Amino acid sequence: PHVRDALHRWQQLRLRASRGDGRKVAHKLRKLTVSFMYPSYEYDSNQKMLEVRFHQEMTQRTGRSNARSLRPQEDLCIEELEEQFETWLEEVRQADDKRRAKLA
């Protein structure tokens, strides 16, 4: 998608994350870094080929200490990020359902 469209959709995700169940996954969106890149050097300076990518470094515990190391995650386009966001929301909903079932 065009850069403007991708950034608009990114802002829509951020708005959704600020409301309702989205607040429980907003921290994941805050960890994302937005980058602009061309698919290859041959398209350099061709603005129509510019892509927006979202990148997040995942942390994982190392050994016995509380130290964390960064595990790189692949860049996501806006469509992949939207799918990932829906997955995160579904995970939150399932966890809430399990918690409610235990309380009942």
Backbone hydrogen bonds in HBPLUS format (Angstrom, degrees):
<---DONOR---> <-ACCEPTOR-->    atom                        ^
c    i                          cat <-CA-CA->   ^        H-A-AA   ^      H-
h    n   atom  resd res      DA  || num        DHA   H-A  angle D-A-AA Bond
n    s   type  num  typ     dist DA aas  dist angle  dist       angle   num
A0006-ALA N   A0002-HIS O   2.95 MM   4  6.23 163.9  1.97 160.3 165.1     1
A0007-LEU N   A0003-VAL O   2.94 MM   4  6.15 162.7  1.97 156.3 160.5     2
A0008-HIS N   A0004-ARG O   2.96 MM   4  6.13 151.1  2.04 144.2 152.5     3
A0009-ARG N   A0005-ASP O   2.95 MM   4  6.19 162.5  1.98 152.3 156.7     4
A0010-TRP N   A0006-ALA O   2.94 MM   4  6.13 146.7  2.05 142.1 151.8     5
A0011-GLN N   A0007-LEU O   2.98 MM   4  6.24 154.0  2.05 143.8 149.9     6
A0012-GLN N   A0008-HIS O   2.96 MM   4  6.30 148.2  2.06 145.6 155.0     7
A0013-LEU N   A0009-ARG O   2.98 MM   4  6.29 150.8  2.07 144.5 151.7     8
A0014-ARG N   A0010-TRP O   3.01 MM   4  6.34 155.9  2.07 146.9 153.6     9
A0015-LEU N   A0011-GLN O   2.94 MM   4  6.22 147.8  2.04 144.6 153.3    10
A0016-ARG N   A0012-GLN O   2.97 MM   4  6.26 161.2  2.00 149.2 153.9    11
A0017-ALA N   A0013-LEU O   2.88 MM   4  6.12 146.4  2.00 145.6 155.7    12
A0018-SER N   A0015-LEU O   3.03 MM   3  5.19 143.8  2.17 100.5 111.4    13
A0019-ARG N   A0016-ARG O   3.23 MM   3  5.48 164.9  2.25 108.3 112.7    14
A0022-GLY N   A0019-ARG O   3.00 MM   3  5.52 126.1  2.30 147.5 145.8    15
A0023-ARG N   A0020-GLY O   3.19 MM   3  5.98 159.3  2.24 118.4 122.7    16
A0024-LYS N   A0021-ASP O   3.02 MM   3  5.73 152.7  2.09 118.6 125.6    17
A0025-VAL N   A0022-GLY O   3.01 MM   3  5.39 158.2  2.05 111.7 118.7    18
A0026-ALA N   A0022-GLY O   3.00 MM   4  6.04 112.3  2.48 144.9 162.8    19
A0028-LYS N   A0025-VAL O   2.98 MM   3  5.53 141.0  2.13 112.1 122.4    20
A0029-LEU N   A0026-ALA O   3.02 MM   3  5.23 121.6  2.38 101.2 115.6    21
A0030-ARG N   A0026-ALA O   3.02 MM   4  6.37 151.9  2.10 152.8 161.4    22
A0032-LEU N   A0029-LEU O   3.11 MM   3  5.40 158.9  2.16 108.6 115.3    23
A0033-THR N   A0055-HIS O   2.77 MM  22  5.14 156.6  1.82 149.4 157.6    24
A0055-HIS N   A0033-THR O   2.88 MM  22  5.14 160.4  1.92 146.8 153.5    25
A0035-SER N   A0053-ARG O   2.84 MM  18  5.24 163.0  1.86 157.3 159.5    26
A0053-ARG N   A0035-SER O   2.82 MM  18  5.24 168.9  1.83 156.9 159.9    27
A0037-MET N   A0051-GLU O   2.92 MM  14  5.32 159.3  1.97 147.4 154.3    28
A0051-GLU N   A0037-MET O   2.74 MM  14  5.32 162.5  1.76 152.4 158.7    29
A0043-TYR N   A0040-SER O   3.14 MM   3  5.79 156.5  2.20 115.6 121.8    30
A0044-ASP N   A0041-TYR O   3.05 MM   3  5.10 163.5  2.08 107.9 112.7    31
A0046-ASN N   A0043-TYR O   2.87 MM   3  5.41 156.9  1.92 144.1 144.3    32
A0049-MET N   A0046-ASN O   2.88 MM   3  5.67 157.3  1.93 125.8 132.7    33
A0050-LEU N   A0047-GLN O   3.20 MM   3  5.25 161.8  2.24 104.7 110.3    34
A0054-PHE N   A0076-LEU O   2.82 MM  22  5.05 155.1  1.88 145.0 153.5    35
A0076-LEU N   A0054-PHE O   2.81 MM  22  5.05 160.6  1.84 144.0 150.7    36
A0058-MET N   A0071-ARG O   3.06 MM  13  5.11 153.7  2.14 155.3 149.2    37
A0071-ARG N   A0058-MET O   2.61 MM  13  5.11 171.5  1.62 163.6 166.5    38
A0060-GLN N   A0069-SER O   2.98 MM   9  5.58 148.8  2.08 154.1 163.8    39
A0069-SER N   A0060-GLN O   2.92 MM   9  5.58 161.9  1.95 163.2 162.9    40
A0062-THR N   A0067-ALA O   3.14 MM   5  5.98 154.6  2.20 159.2 154.6    41
A0081-LEU N   A0077-CYS O   2.93 MM   4  6.19 154.3  2.00 153.1 161.4    42
A0082-GLU N   A0078-ILE O   2.90 MM   4  6.08 156.1  1.96 147.9 153.5    43
A0083-GLU N   A0079-GLU O   3.07 MM   4  6.36 156.6  2.13 146.0 152.1    44
A0084-GLN N   A0080-GLU O   2.90 MM   4  6.13 156.8  1.96 145.3 152.1    45
A0085-PHE N   A0081-LEU O   2.83 MM   4  6.03 154.8  1.89 149.9 156.7    46
A0086-GLU N   A0082-GLU O   3.06 MM   4  6.33 158.0  2.11 146.5 151.4    47
A0087-THR N   A0083-GLU O   3.00 MM   4  6.30 151.2  2.08 145.4 153.8    48
A0088-TRP N   A0084-GLN O   2.88 MM   4  6.21 157.6  1.93 151.4 157.2    49
A0089-LEU N   A0085-PHE O   2.92 MM   4  6.23 158.1  1.97 150.8 156.8    50
A0090-GLU N   A0086-GLU O   2.92 MM   4  6.15 157.9  1.97 147.3 153.3    51
A0091-GLU N   A0087-THR O   2.94 MM   4  6.21 155.4  2.01 150.5 157.1    52
A0092-VAL N   A0088-TRP O   3.05 MM   4  6.33 152.2  2.13 146.7 153.8    53
A0093-ARG N   A0089-LEU O   2.94 MM   4  6.24 159.7  1.98 151.3 157.0    54
A0094-GLN N   A0090-GLU O   2.91 MM   4  6.13 159.8  1.95 151.2 156.4    55
A0095-ALA N   A0091-GLU O   2.99 MM   4  6.16 157.0  2.05 144.0 150.4    56
A0096-ASP N   A0092-VAL O   2.91 MM   4  6.13 155.0  1.97 149.1 156.1    57
A0097-ASP N   A0093-ARG O   2.89 MM   4  6.14 154.6  1.95 146.9 154.0    58
A0098-LYS N   A0094-GLN O   2.96 MM   4  6.21 158.7  2.01 149.0 154.2    59
A0099-ARG N   A0095-ALA O   2.95 MM   4  6.15 156.0  2.01 144.7 151.5    60
A0100-ARG N   A0096-ASP O   2.89 MM   4  6.10 159.6  1.93 150.8 156.0    61
A0101-ALA N   A0097-ASP O   2.91 MM   4  6.10 153.6  1.98 146.0 153.6    62
A0102-LYS N   A0098-LYS O   3.03 MM   4  6.28 150.3  2.12 146.0 153.1    63
A0103-LEU N   A0099-ARG O   3.15 MM   4  6.40 146.2  2.27 142.0 151.0    64
A0104-ALA N   A0100-ARG O   3.03 MM   4  6.21 134.1  2.25 142.8 154.7    65
